[in-house]
Amino acid sequence: MAEQRTPTHLDSLRRIGALSQRIHAALAVAVELNGTSLDAMEWLGREGPLTARELAARLNITPGAVTGVIDRLVATGHASRVPHAGDGRSIQVVPNPDSFRSVAGLLGPMIAELQRRGQDYTPDDYEVIERFLADVEAAYLIGVESLTTAPSTTPV
């Protein structure tokens, strides 16, 4: 029987996934955060100020756990707590723009290399690449959904 081989694109995606995890871990160390706190920083960068409850929901962690995340962000200067303008009982976690500039600087060499390598592609190439990446994203979302809604099969 012939050996079954993983298609090259799936192997490439697996390697990119592993490298993404390494980048995430190295970046977290570089900015003096743990992985969850770096994820929180990424959410704040995408969405702007969030309440503790909103941040906990984005990170899929408990309100108690998000307090520690916010404490780390504030202690390291990546964010601040400010009173919520519409609800005096809650706070908003506001990202520090200087932190995001610092992160951009740390990722600069990788981003520059991605841009350099992309210069030789034609608009038609980019159309195919973007369609493929959209398909990959859709497949990953199906994977996340199946893992988060399926009953656990872990033996107790």
N, C-alpha and C positions, 0 to 999 in steps of 0.2 A: 504494500500500500504506500502511495506517495505521501511524503510529509506535507502536512498542511501548513502554509506560511501565512503570517499576518500580512494583509495588504500594506504596502509601503506608506500610504497616507495615514493609516491607523497607527502604525509604528511611529511616524513623525509626530502625530498628535500626542501620543503617549510621552515622547521625549519632550515636547513643548510643555506639556502639563507638568512634568517633573522639574523642568527648568523654571517654570513659573513659580512652583513651590519654593525652589531654592532662592529665587529673586525675592519673593515675599519674606522669607525667613531672614535673608541678609539685610534687606531694607529695614525690617523691624528692629534688628540689632543696631543698625546704623543710626536710627532715630530714637533709640532707647525705649522701644515699646515691645510688647508681646504681639503675637499674631492677631488676637482679637482686637486689641487696641489699635493696631494698624488698620484692620478692617473698618473699625469705627471712624478712623481718620479719613479713609477712602469714602465712606458714606457721607461724611460731613463735606468733603470736597465736591461730591456730586450734587448734594441736595442743599448745602448751606446749613444754617443753624437748625438743630433738631431738639425737641424735648427729650428728657431721659427716657420716657415711655416710647417715643418714636424710635430712638436709637436702639433700645432693647428689642423692639419688634424687628428692625432691619437686621440686627445681628442674631436674632432668634435665641436670645438669652433672657434670663429672668430680670425683673427690675432690680433685685438685690445685686445681681452680678454686674449690671450695667453701672452701678455706683462705683465699683472698683475700676472699671474701664474709664469712666469719666475722671476719677481721681488721678489715674495715670496720665491721661491726656493733659490735665491741668498742671500736674506736678512737673511734667516735662516741657511745658510751655506750648504744646500743640493746640490747645483750645482753652477757652475760659467759660466759666458759668456766668450767665447774666439772667436777671429776672425776665420772665416771659412778659412781653408787652400786653398781651391780651388776657393773661391769667396770672394774677399776682401770687398764686400758690405754687406755681411751678417755675422751673428754670429752663433756659435754653442753653445748649452746648454750642458755642460759637467757635468755628475753626480759626486758627491763627494763620493769616495769609503768608507770613514769613516762613512758617513751617512748610507750606505747600511749595513755596519757591525753593526751599532747601531740598525737599524731596525731588523736585524737578531737576535740580542740579545734580543730585546723586544718580538719577536715571538718565541724565543727559547723554553719556557715552552710548548707552544702549539705543536710545531714541535716535541719535545721530546716525548710528550704524543701520538701523532699520530704514531711515530715510535714504541713506546712501544706496543701500541695496535695492530700494524700490525705484530708483531713477531709471532703470533700464526697461521697466515694464510699460507696455502700451496701454492706452485706455481700454482696449479690448481685453488685454490680460487682466487689468484691474476689475473689469466686469465679472470675469470668471472667478477671480480670487474672492471678490466680495460676495458673490453668490455662494461659493463653497463655504466661506466663513459664516455666512448667515445659516446655512444648512447645519454646520457644526454646532453653532449656538443653539439652534432648535433641537438638535439631538441631545445636547448637554442638558437643556431644560427638561426634556423628557426623562433623562436619567435622574435629575434632581427630584422631579415630581414622583417618579416611581420609588425612589429611595425614601422620600419623606411621607408618602402616603401608604406604602405597603406595610402589612403587619410584619413585625420583627420575626426573623427565623433563627435568632440566636438562642441556643439552648439555655435554659435557666437553671 
